């Protein structure tokens, strides 16, 4: 359902639960309820506050403390430590030293001198907007329905008409101390107001209790949504210009287009992609109004900070069989966008502006297909997509009752390149070594595969977990997403011997993340039998999984990586047995030797495309192994005349270093080949076996 059509927001306040909470707890409860509904505010957008009387930690005398969401964070998922706490009287005293608009940033620095109880949470730029409103509880949200009114050509008139004198209106102004003074002054002079609409920005509401403030916010948004819904011009966006294709075809095109775009915009830093063909997106990208509205950019600052000021429209013939030919002008369109962005920067920059950031688009609108978004990580790409859907809803509402107005270019630049925003970016942690990279791991539910997935995720990669064991895969995916977040990993049930299934799994991976940079072929089995007892079926099963399966996965990886044109790294997990013969395991050893030589051949073919192919040879990795948990361990124990429980000690003593080898050791070797640490290595073999002279490669 479109966010603007949901005219009545549900009241989720639970009086029973609220009765158990103190005032800070009620503020957090209210914040989480508001922030979890994207119709109310976008991720990371908006803020909430409460003025709470609290004993001073030094003299225990009661003081009024402003609790307000601090810089960064998200009201839907924050905890109490996400709030800044400041002495309200000290904030009020800052009015006496404010020198005007040229000194806005200085005031933010002074907020730190108002901190209560040594709270380390940095105050946000919106602190003064909450502090100076003479009401105990204040909400600031970015509801699409309200911003649609705020971003209309005649926003002030519409505000008066919709809310019948119960809400004030302030024209667009960049958030800061001066806007806080104006908002506080308006609230003090108009006791009949229950809130204020900020032009081109969002909504402020207030109340005497947390519950009344929450309910007032819902009431105002619901009223705006109902008013818009009853008056929208039809057909929306001037009706369709392009007919949407059937969903399967849309996603087929997106899966082919995303790696092309990703490869061309990832030269400065690798990007992760997101795709959506949500109904509101298709309605917009297929409409007659697309070419008029898209260049206007977004209005709400929270929107364009995530999406850039405007998207890139990729027009091409979606019915063409050869997408590469149909999108032959892609380079030209991308370069034109970069030139336009550089010109925007040059026109608007100030002497102290930060250096120009990545000039590539974040949002790509594809008529007939949907919307692509690319950012430095999956969460950022997904959230940018959600923000642009917010912007679409705003444009829909505004153009349905009036005329949509984007922010003036200079105002947009001054937000995007605000020194305070730059300082926030500089405080972000340094990207990890695999940030923006996408890995595809077969055999991911096993011991080595699971350890590899965790290692790659810990270094910032997004990971596709592929395995034939659906139950174990589901369990492993739940574990890693619980630790690293649902944005960063997906699971795909895969039989590596199924040619169509392998191709489908790569397409699904591209739809999830936009491409693939790292492939770890780790699917495996093990078998033991004297050659005279080795059936053709056993021989073929080893070859199917360990040779053909590795070929099918590598071939699909080559096709994708060549189309993506970003290079890549393929790592085969083979075995000591691929180099050193073993009695009673001819099928397994021969298949593993095939893997190793296939990797060498692929290294030759991949080098001109920047695709590196290397091999890791483990030996005797017993712990966590699905292979060693079955008949293979019993067979190996029998061949060594020991019990299964003694087998690990046998292999440890057999090694030159007298050490056991664990899944995590193999994962470290795989990471070495997957990362830039081995950027100049291809066609190599790394043995991780605690030393085995038989397996020396030279």
Order of alpha helices (4+ residues) and beta strands (2+ residues): alpha-alpha-beta-beta-beta-alpha-alpha-alpha-beta-alpha-alpha-beta-alpha-beta-beta-alpha-alpha-beta-alpha-alpha-alpha-beta-alpha-alpha-beta-beta-alpha-alpha-alpha-beta-alpha-beta-alpha-beta-alpha-beta-alpha-alpha-beta-alpha-beta-alpha-alpha-alpha-beta
